[in-house]
Amino acid sequence: MSTEQPQDEDDDLRYFVRIGQTDLDGTKTVERSLSEMNGIGRRTARIVAEEADVDRKATFGRLDDDDIERVVEAVENYADEVPAWLTNHRKEYFSGETTHETGNDLSMSRRRDLNRMQMIDSYKGVRHKRGQKVRGQRTKSTGRTEGTIGVNVEEIKEAAGEEAEGEE
């Protein structure tokens, strides 16, 4: 018996599956591959696989084109299928819509929200500007960004060594 794998198993495997502007790994399971996409976690990936009627433990690159299209549609229509509390962008400031954003759209909307908070000088915006903790964490002992203030033993030893050489 040969230890080599048959060639026909690797022929139908897609190594990359593109959804939106993101390349997903086709060698992983559907659930794990979807969770690598920005805006989709493990729970959302499981719900998307269930909505698309795809086995979440199947290898993503081995799915048929129809199955992949159903997964893409499920990702795009996710906000319409689930309750509002499962989405990641509820009650958008200007339009009031609830959406679920993925990929670059998510980072753009977060940046836009942060800029708006900073421009109106809300408490959270001011904290973001200063680079401080935003959500009520303690700052007395954590989150320090300045250099450590303490004794540098190596510099003291070097200075003592130089003084000893200078005296001799």
C-alpha positions in Angstrom: 0.0 0.0 0.0 1.2 3.5 -0.8 1.3 6.3 1.8 0.6 8.9 -0.9 -2.8 10.6 -1.1 -4.8 10.1 -4.3 -4.6 13.1 -6.6 -8.3 13.5 -7.0 -8.8 14.6 -3.4 -6.6 17.7 -3.8 -8.0 18.6 -7.3 -11.4 19.8 -6.1 -10.0 21.8 -3.1 -10.0 25.6 -3.3 -7.3 27.0 -1.1 -8.8 30.5 -1.1 -12.5 31.4 -1.0 -13.3 35.0 -1.5 -16.2 36.7 0.3 -16.5 40.4 -0.1 -13.0 41.8 0.0 -11.6 39.0 2.2 -9.8 35.8 1.2 -10.8 33.0 3.5 -8.8 29.8 4.0 -10.4 26.9 2.1 -8.5 24.2 4.0 -10.3 24.9 7.3 -13.8 24.2 8.3 -16.6 26.5 7.3 -17.1 27.8 10.9 -13.4 28.4 11.5 -12.8 30.0 8.1 -15.7 32.4 8.5 -14.6 33.4 12.0 -11.3 34.7 10.6 -13.3 37.4 8.7 -13.5 40.8 10.5 -17.0 41.2 12.0 -17.8 37.5 12.2 -17.0 35.5 15.4 -17.6 31.9 16.3 -21.3 32.4 17.1 -22.0 34.4 14.0 -20.2 31.8 11.8 -22.3 29.0 13.3 -25.5 31.0 12.6 -24.4 31.8 9.0 -23.6 28.1 8.3 -27.0 27.1 9.7 -28.8 29.8 7.6 -27.0 28.6 4.5 -27.8 24.9 5.2 -24.1 24.0 5.1 -22.4 21.6 7.5 -20.3 23.8 9.7 -17.6 21.2 10.1 -17.2 20.6 6.3 -14.0 21.8 4.6 -14.8 25.2 3.1 -12.7 24.7 0.0 -14.5 21.5 -0.9 -18.0 23.0 -1.0 -19.9 23.3 -4.3 -20.3 26.7 -5.9 -24.0 26.8 -4.9 -23.1 26.2 -1.3 -20.5 28.9 -1.3 -23.0 31.3 -2.9 -25.5 30.5 -0.2 -22.9 31.2 2.5 -22.1 34.6 0.8 -25.8 35.5 0.7 -26.2 34.5 4.4 -23.2 36.7 5.3 -24.6 39.7 3.4 -28.2 39.3 4.7 -27.2 38.4 8.3 -28.6 41.6 9.8 -32.1 40.8 8.3 -32.2 37.2 9.6 -31.1 37.7 13.3 -32.4 39.9 16.2 -30.9 43.4 16.5 -28.9 42.4 19.6 -26.8 40.0 17.5 -25.6 42.6 15.1 -22.5 44.7 15.5 -23.7 48.1 14.4 -27.0 49.0 16.1 -28.9 52.3 15.5 -26.5 54.0 13.3 -26.2 57.7 14.3 -27.5 59.4 11.1 -29.9 56.9 9.6 -31.0 54.9 12.7 -30.5 51.6 10.9 -29.2 48.4 12.4 -26.6 46.7 10.3 -24.0 44.0 10.6 -20.8 45.1 9.0 -17.9 42.9 8.0 -14.4 43.4 6.6 -13.3 46.9 5.7 -16.8 48.4 6.3 -16.5 47.5 10.0 -13.2 49.3 10.4 -14.4 52.3 8.4 -17.6 52.7 10.6 -15.6 52.3 13.8 -13.2 55.0 12.7 -16.1 57.3 11.7 -17.8 56.8 15.1 -14.5 57.5 16.9 -14.0 60.7 14.9 -17.5 61.9 15.6 -17.1 61.3 19.3 -13.8 63.2 19.3 -15.2 66.1 17.3 -18.2 66.7 19.6 -15.9 66.3 22.7 -17.9 63.6 24.4 -16.4 61.9 27.4 -15.4 58.9 25.4 -14.1 61.0 22.6 -11.8 63.0 25.0 -10.5 59.7 26.5 -9.8 58.4 23.0 -7.9 61.6 22.1 -5.8 61.4 25.2 -5.1 57.7 24.7 -6.6 56.8 28.1 -8.9 54.0 29.2 -12.4 54.6 27.8 -14.7 52.1 29.5 -14.2 52.9 33.2 -11.2 50.8 33.9 -8.8 51.8 36.7 -5.8 53.8 35.7 -3.9 54.2 38.9 -1.6 51.2 38.3 -2.4 49.9 34.8 -2.3 51.4 31.3 0.8 53.4 31.9 2.6 54.4 28.7 5.5 56.4 30.0 8.9 54.7 30.6 9.5 52.9 33.8 10.8 55.1 36.6 13.1 53.1 38.7 16.7 52.2 39.3 18.7 51.0 36.3 21.3 48.7 37.9 23.3 48.2 34.7 24.0 51.9 34.3 25.1 52.2 38.0 27.5 49.2 37.5 28.9 50.7 34.3 29.4 54.1 36.0 31.1 52.4 39.0 33.4 50.4 36.7 34.4 53.6 34.8 35.1 55.4 38.1 37.3 52.5 39.2 39.2 52.5 36.0 39.7 56.3 36.2 41.1 56.1 39.7 43.7 53.5 38.7 
